[in-house]
Amino acid sequence: MGSNSASAISSAPSKAAPQRFVLPVQGMTCAACVAHVEKALAAVPGVSAATVNLATESASVAAASVDAARLRTAVEKAGYAVPTTRTQLAVEGMSCASCVAHVEKALRHVPGVIDATVNLAAETATIDAIEGAVPTGDLVAAVAHAGYAAHLSRTSVSATAQRDAATSVERDALLALALAAPLVLPMIAAALGFDLMLPAWAQWMLATPVQFWCGRRFYVTTFKALRARTANMDVLVALGTTAAYGLSLYLWLGRGHGAHLYFEASAVVIALVLLGRSLEARAKRQASAAIRLLGELRPTQARVLRAGREQLLPLEQIERGDVVVVLPGERIAVDGRIRAGSSAVDESLLTGESLPVDKHADDPVTAGALNTNGRIEVETTAAGAETVLAAIIRRVESAQAAKVPIQRLVDQVAAVFVPIVLGIALATLIGWLVAGQPFDVATIRAVGVLVIACPCALGLATPTAIIAGTGVAAQNGILIKDAEALETARSITLVAFDKTGTLTIGEPRVATVETMPWISPSDALALAAAASAASTHPLAAAVCAAAQAAGTVPRASVSDAQVLAGRGVSARIGDGEIYFGNARWMAELGVGATFTAAAERLQSTGHSLSWLARRNGTSLEALALVAFADPPRPQARPAIERLTAMGIATTMISGDNRGAAAAVAQAVGLESFEANVSPQNKAARVAALKRSGRVAMVGDGINDAPALAAADLGIALGSGTDIAMHAAGVTLMRSDPQLVATAIEISRATVRKIRQNLFFAFFYNVIGIPLAAAGLLSPVVAGAAMALSSISVVGNALLLRRFSPRRAQRL
């Protein structure tokens, strides 16, 4: 898990806004387990919502005020386990028992910490925490906040129960298969006309270790489930195999050596279930490979220049402003800007961009990117949990922990599934006895019902597809905020694009300056640049860049600068007031129409226009007209063509003038567009478009955030502002409009997999249970079908990893 987990449990009062905490949970085997854990967590005081994901074996908890110990206790009382990790810090500056109490209190208040013990004599602190939930940096910072210094004294000893459990299942599965094989071979031989049946004592000797050693986990989890007054898949397996084993023992001891025994049924069912779980574990690790790859991009240490010397330091000790040296072949450990050197940087695993990008002095670089061929020095702007990579991991984890709405219905079904199956099995037993069948026949058919029923597949159907879908999206440079955004994208019927920075390069340049006779173009440019210095708008940046390149600077001081969103900027320069903005604002200010012919000519050729005006007494007079050119992105036209081919309508909503908007629309192949739309009205236009279908809005600026939030699905370009990305459900890590179509294709492919998986899961049960109850499926065949159902849904979801835009429709 990423560092978002660490900030999710809060000690704030219960009225505080709920925060998210991702809790690892071990021991779940089916959808019924999911329902039990969710119920247990929801009952913890302070928890407002709990969502459990079987595929990632984690629970996403929303809570305003709750501690990690209570969450772990609730999970354990429900019969499951929460893995923990133990970290030891060396603490400096303690002198008495009071210091010990202060440090312990500080550490126990870190979200995710279960307990902390400080040893004054050894000057160490031992911290037990939820595995993966507490970065070491948070612990060090807590000690520092208490007034002491701390550092990692030795490598943390992380709990490896999950990995050990997977290995144990695989080992037991192989042993069970080896012991069950001699029990199955005589059945195959009998079908071919050979009698190779083993004596009863040999069958018993082979089946017993399978039942009570290889199958011990089923008894353990059944005991915990029954103690918690719940029932899950392991209860069905334990009851079914015990019934078959017990019946065989009864018939052997009661009727002698001639009785037909069912030792092979119990042994083979256990072997197949274990084999299925072993294959499931491997498949789930493959499904979550994307998040592991992202995690592996983070170096654990870096070379830092301090006092003129290179020092190899742990990542936790790197601070903002530190200069990090990155050699060829190394991954960049921090976010920052290149201070010295140049290189080609491979950002493919972050942005999906296949080719390395040339980076030079003052260019930004991102943690996790690979430095390919040059030594560079990077001045740190963010490290650890604050990096873009950490944010990406948090976002992918959050999306993978979420559930699509259809999964809620599946969970409701799963919650009552096991009790219903137990009822059907009992009814099968009684029904066959009433029909006159012998007790052993009735029992073995009831066992078939218990074994065929598999809520595992129901629990895995949706989350494995979401994990695979969000993972392949991340590998393509697409970050999906949550499962709801993933499901919404598939039903989009219209995509509305912003113009500047989305369909265009977003770096407008001053093309020409038209002036009144009494002012020169260079002086007008200097005034416009002086007034624009306080603005971050792309047009303001273009004016400042043009003035700097021309070497023009205002000859008077600038004061009272104001930025008016959607209008322009104003400032007092010397003794005069200067206004620089769009035509709409000039009309509001009462500036008379000037440069009419030039404006019409420039607008018709796709230029954006801004007017420069100066207050002259009580009125405003126009000084100059500045025209900007912002060429379309090369990928814009192919993006529109792909969306059109997918049956999705497209339009553009721009705040620019109609001429500039029309020129861009024509260049990229848009038949529909709207111009002169203010930031306030963009959201209203999106809301109006939603009346005729589901709308996605694509933008990159602060002024796009309301429209992104108003759309059914907001899509932000990663090169845009943090506000835009926060309002969006999908973020494109590189400024390529074609990724909009790719995101929708991934959504369609993922939802298609979810529906296929749910069909498989329900098909096995709807068909298999009646067949088993009718005596048409032996427990051995039922066990094989049950294992196959889980493997099939996971394997089907894994096909998403082969996603490419050309193959999207076939997945």
Secondary structure, 3 states (H helix, E strand, C coil): CCHHHHHCCCCCCCCCCCEEEEEECECCCCHHHHHHHHHHHHCCCCEEEEEEECCCCEEEEEECCCCHHHHHHHHHHCCCECCEEEEEEEEECCCCHHHHHHHHHHHHCCCCEEEEEEECCCCEEEEEEECCCCCHHHHHHHHHHCCCEEEECCCCEECCHHHHHHHHHHHHHHHHHHHHHHHHHHHHHHHCCCCCCCCHHHHHHHHHHHHHHHCHHHHHHHHHHHHCCCCCHHHHHHHHHHHHHHHHHHHHHHHCCCCCCCHHHHHHHHHHHHHHHHHHHHHHHHHCHHHHHHHHCCCCEEEEEECCEEEEEEHHHCCCCCEEEECCCCECCCEEEEEECCEEEECHHHHCCCCCEEECCCCEECCCCEECCCCEEEEEEECHHHCHHHHHHHHHHHHHHCCCHHHHHHHHHHHHHHHHHHHHHHHHHHHHHHCCCCHHHHHHHHHHHHHHCCHHHHHHHHHHHHHHHHHHHHHCCEEECCHHHHHHHCCCCEEEECHHHHHECCCCEEEEEEECCCCCHHHHHHHHHHHHCCCCCHHHHHHHHHHHHHCCCCCCCEEEEEEECCCEEEEEECCEEEEEECHHHHHHHCCCCCCHHHHHHHHHCCCEEEEEEEEECCEEEEEEEEEEECCECCCHHHHHHHHHHCCCEEEEECCCCHHHHHHHHHHHCCCCEECCCCHHHHHHHHHHHHHHCCEEEEECCHHHHHHHHHCCEEEEECCCCHHHHHHCCEEECCCCCHHHHHHHHHHHHHHHHHHHHHHHHHHHHHHHHHHHHCCCCCHHHHHHHHHHHHHHHHHHHHHHHHCCHHHHHHC
